[in-house]
Amino acid sequence: MKKKGFQFLWIGQSLANFGDVLYIVGLMALIYRLTGSAGNMAIVPFLSTASRFISALIAPIILDRLGLKGALVSSQFCKTFLLFLFSFLSLLPASAQNVIIIFAFVVLISFLDGWATPARSAMVPLLVSEHKLMAANSCLSMLDQTMAMSGWALGGLLATRFGASFLIGVTLVLFCLSSFCMVLIRIVNSCPPEKDDDERSKWARMKEGWLTVWHTPALRVIFAIDSLCSLADVVWIAAIIYVFVDQALHVDSSWWGYINFSFFAGLMLASFFGVRWSETLNKHSASVATTGTLLTGIMTLIFGMNTLPILALILTVVYGIAVQFKTIVFLTIEQKCAPPDQLAKVYAAQDALLSILFGVGSLLFGFLADYLGVRSVFFLSALLLITAFFLLLTWGKNLNRQRVVK
């Protein structure tokens, strides 16, 4: 039962992730066709991040009411319905009112992801035995990166050849198939949804994930390190890399695409080896996370000083490998140490924290890149990552303390 449930999860998640990428490509193409403005396109990630942050804050209430599977299925079905309505907008002529409606759909669809992502991650320990968690997380991560790489490549071609409406139609089909797979998941020993007569206030439910983190040494370490790394990783967003390629490497914009591809290649390599070396990663999880954090800092520092395009690709691959190993290890530790009924709420708290840090970091690093130069933000990023490394050296032993402290 567990094996079959995990199969439906990874198939449904892969279809949904592939559809999400095609939806973003189609959305960008549609907004540009209607407005011809790059500024309007830039509003999309801001709205998406803000919406996910709000959704992640209230996710515990929804998860208590619907349960893990209920939250995941309802989110995917609602996204499918919203996309069905959204598809009609792609046929309408350009107007300010239609663009505002499109932005409203972006907010709603992103809002639904705010509780679907924690529910999906929290399902994995219920569908896979504990000693296979590392391999399962590596496998899911590898599938995510494969869908992302192929989705951006294929989405661009389809948008150019057939237009935004076609892409949105394909996404609708993928979302329908994903919804069907999610319905077929069977969870054994899952936590039932809370009943309506639960005396806890909504505010108390919203705090539960945060309190679990506070009382669990391993989770406190992971949240602190992830917060620093989330701020540091902002330098790798498309806007800053695009400027770096032009001003520091002095090559044409095609190298921006090569660097993005190299980063995804590093993520995929780490995920592949995570499946192969899952037992080793389990035994040395703290050391892997610490080494990975140090490597990200070193690669970022060298990348910021580098002037050779080929070396930039190599550094990006290594950076992607280090980031992914750390991410997989942290994800598995979270799944092992958080109580099953609190795991999704912990993920929701993490999503909320990292979303707001990403938004603030994007503005801060963008401002610094303009006023201090694009290389300066990579040096600052490296400083944050090396600080995270020293904190892990100090607190790393807590990663093995997986008991909730009362």
Secondary structure, 3 states (H helix, E strand, C coil): CHHHHHHHHHHHHHHHHHHHHHHHHHHHHHHHHHHCCHHHHHHHHHHHHHHHHHHHHHHHHHHHHHHHHHHHHHHHHHHHHHHHHHHHHCCCCCCHHHHHHHHHHHHHHHHHHHHHHHHHHHHHHHHCCHHHHHHHHHHHHHHHHHHHHHHHHHHHHHHHHHCHHHHHHHHHHHHHHHHHHHHHCCCCCCCCCCCCCCCCCHHHHHHHHHHHHHCCHHHHHHHHHHHHHHHHHHHHCHHHHHHHHHHHHCCCCHHHHHHHHHHHHHHHHHHHHHHHCHHHHHHCHHHHHHHHHHHHHHHHHHHHHCCCHHHHHHHHHHHHHHHHHHHHHHHHHHHHHCCCCCHHHHHHHHHHHHHHHHHHHHHHHHHHHHHHCHHHHHHHHHHHHHHHHHHHHHHHHHHHCCCCCC
